[in-house]
Each structure stands twice: as C-alpha cells, then as structure tokens.
Amino acid sequence: MKLVRLSTRAGLGKVLGEIGRRWSLGDYIERVKPIVAEVEARGYQAVMDYSLKLDGVAHQDPLITRDEAHMYEEPLDYKLLEAIDKVVGRVREYHKATMPTETGIKGARLAWKPVERVAIYVPGGRNPYPSTAIMTVAPASVAGVRGIHVLTPPRKGKLKADPAVVVAAFRSGASGVYAVGGPQAVAGVAYGATPLPRVDLIAGPGGPYVQAAKALVYGVVGIDMIAGPTELFIIASGVEPGRVVLEALAQAEHGPSSTVVIASPEPGLLDGVESVLAEMGDGEGLAPVFLVETRSLEEAAELASLYAPEHLQVLAPEPGRIAEMVGSAGAISLGAPTAYLDYAAGPSHVLPTSGAARWRGGLSVYDFLKPVPVVDGVDGDLVDAARVLAMYEGFKMHLRSLGGE
C-alpha cells in the first residue's frame, strides 16, 4: 500500500494535485473502438467472437429467463437468499420514497415518464456482485421501466452466469438476464445485436473497458454516468485511529486504482493511523492512502468539496454540521460504515467518481425517468406575448398559428 503524508499548509491546490486521479477513460477509448465498430457491423457474431476471446466462453443463446431462475437458486445458501430479499426490500422502500410527484402550474404541468427499455451492466471480474444487481435493477423497477435487461459476464457450464447475480436481478425486478459482458455486450444492446435487445439507456458500473464502450455509444443510447474506481474521503476528529483505518481499508480493498483520503486537523490522530497502517506491511493490492493534515475541520470540509469524492465519511463530533460544509460528494456517511451503504442502507452504491459529484448524484429513480412537460391550456395575455416574440423573431407561421397576421 502506498502511504502519503500531506499538509494543506502547502496549499489546497498542491494537495489536490498530489492526490490526483488514477484513472483516465481516454486510455481505453482507442482500444474499445474496434470492438464497438465490429459489433455494429457484424452483430451478435462479433459479440460472441469477442466474448470467446476475452472471457473464454460465448453462449449462442445468452438469455436467462425468469422461468429459469429456480435453477440458479438451488446452489445458493438460504442465508444468502434471505439477505438478498431483505436488501431488495430496503432498497425498493428507499427508492419508492424518493419518487417525484407531478408538479406545475395552471395550464402547464411536469409529468414523469419512465424510460421504456434499459440495460443494466452488473460486473463480474474478480468477484460476482449480486449487491450491484440489486442497487441498479431495483431503482429502475421502482421507476416503472418495463424492459430491464441485465448484462453480466458469462460462465461455462449449465448455469450461464453467477447464480447469486441472476437471483438478485430477478428478485429486484429484471425482465431478463443475458450472460454476456465486456464492451461487446454494451455495444450489442446499443445497436440491438439480436438476440440482445436494443435499449434506450445503459446503466451500471464496470471496468474501464465497459465504461469506454458506454462513452462511445452515448448518443445512440443514453447512459447513466461514467463510473470509475472507488474513492473515499474521511474527515476525522476525536476518533480512535483503529476505527479510521478499518473504514479506510474497507474501501482500499477495491484495488490500487482506487483512492482513500483521510483529512484531519489532529496530527496525533494521523500519526496513529500511519502507525497502524505501517504495521500491516506493504498492503499489496490495496488503494493508496493519503493522510492530509488540515488547519481545521472547516478546511478539511473545503478540501473534500473541491475533491468531490464518491464517498464522504465524517468520523467526528457533530458530523451533520461538518457535512453541510461539503458541497460536492456522491454519498455522505455520518459515522455509519461506508460498507453499510455499499450493501444495505437503501441508496444505490453506484455513485459518481472522478469529480463527477460536482454535477450529479448517485444512481436513483431519476436516472430512469424523463421529465415531460404537458401543456393543457392557454392564457390570452400570454398568447399576445407569444405573438410579439414571434413577430420579432420573424416566424410568420408561428404568428399565424397564434392567431396573428
């Protein structure tokens, strides 16, 4: 594990530069372009060719239907099935409570209509992620999406994909699961490479090649966001170093491309964290950890806001007051473990990374809904104003349709 000690006395800009971002989508775009182009040109045959090359398995018929779900339940422990059901219930409850209502004024209202067909990507590289199936499919289902098609990497054998992912997807509301992954799967649903469905929106996390493919097909379909490696920013004060280390390691295990920042105005606390981490040894395979000494908790909050992390965790007295000072963060944890948010708190764990928290939040029902204005009346005075504007802009037919000459 890379351990770096910094101080804001060098300037916030200097600290941010040292922390940096360890992932650039541009590095992968050129590698993925030929895959996307071939799938567009050759359809599902190209999808299978790349699946065989990249995943070592390609299914002629990748679809897993709801009627087949029982086969995927059989190998799973009942405790896992119970946990899936419990979390599905919690996540659906949260997203139902966040559904928007129709609003507006007399003669003009805003209606919310669900996207009709979406593809949800559930990664499965080193590990399967049934939690991601829940965190992505459930909000789409609550939003009212009729066609929710899950893409997940294939497996050899009778069960085409990871059984827990398949079960979690169906119990969260999926229409079907397709055992195909990678950029070829993303391109397949963007262009409708039968038997893959053509969709209107692609959502969900995944590695850099999958994210690059999402970027390349944007415009042909919509996408939720470009999701990069995990980020955690901890503001710490008056807490045991061991607690801070545990929270840091829980996110650092996502891998060396992820980032953990611990900011505190207490040098003794940072010394303690550094000591505990140093005792662990090299921490191979873990994310780098940046220990930042700030001049105050307010400055730590300012640094966090500038960094706009995926996860913000406040381990300090009056955590709510400190969190209010941070203008940009994907999700905020006021003392609760971030792993709780990852698995069971209710909000989706698909969150903006690489600074995207400056302009958007985490995945929610709003990603699967379209605000559609509905006008059902006219006001005479406003029609007069519209005529004046139409005359000024030189649109004669606009003017005539408004009753003008």
HUHU-V930132 format. One record per backbone hydrogen bond with DSSP energy under -1.0 kcal/mol. NH is the residue of the N-H (numbers start at 0). CO is the residue of the C=O. Records with the same first field share a line. If there is no record, write none. Layout:
NH=CO + CO
//
This chain:
3=288
5=290
7=292
9=6
10=7
14=10
15=11
16=12
17=13
18=14
19=15
26=23
27=24
28=24
31=27
32=28
35=31
36=32
37=33
38=34
39=35
40=36
41=37
42=38
46=42
47=43
48=44
49=45
50=46
51=47
52=48
53=49
54=50
56=50
63=176
67=64
68=65
70=67
72=68
73=69
75=72
80=76
81=77
82=78
83=79
84=80
85=81
86=82
87=83
88=84
89=85
90=86
91=87
92=88
93=89
94=90
95=91
96=92
98=95
102=109
104=107
107=104
108=373
109=102
110=371
112=369
114=367
117=146
118=200
119=148
120=202
121=150
132=128
133=129
134=130
135=131
136=132
137=133
139=135
140=136
141=137
142=138
143=140
144=139
146=115
148=117
149=175
150=119
151=177
154=159
165=161
166=162
167=163
168=164
169=165
170=166
171=167
173=168
174=147
175=147
176=63
177=149
178=61
179=177
185=181
186=182
187=183
188=184
189=185
190=186
192=187
193=191
195=192
198=188
199=116
200=116
201=221
202=118
210=206
211=207
212=208
213=209
214=210
215=211
216=212
218=220
219=216
220=216
221=199
223=201
231=258
232=310
233=260
234=312
235=262
236=314
243=239
244=240
245=241
246=242
247=243
248=244
249=245
251=247
252=248
253=250
254=251
257=254
258=229
259=287
260=231
261=289
262=233
263=291
269=265
270=266
271=267
272=268
273=269
274=270
275=271
276=272
277=273
278=274
279=276
280=277
285=282
286=251
288=1
289=259
290=3
291=261
292=5
293=263
299=295
300=296
301=297
302=298
303=299
304=300
305=301
306=302
307=303
310=230
311=330
312=232
313=332
314=234
321=317
322=318
323=319
324=321
325=322
329=308
330=309
332=311
334=332
339=336
341=337
342=338
343=339
344=339
355=352
357=354
358=355
359=355
362=349
366=363
367=364
369=112
371=110
373=108
375=106
382=378
383=379
384=380
385=381
386=382
387=383
388=384
389=385
390=386
391=387
392=388
394=389
398=394
399=395
400=396
401=397
402=399
403=398
//
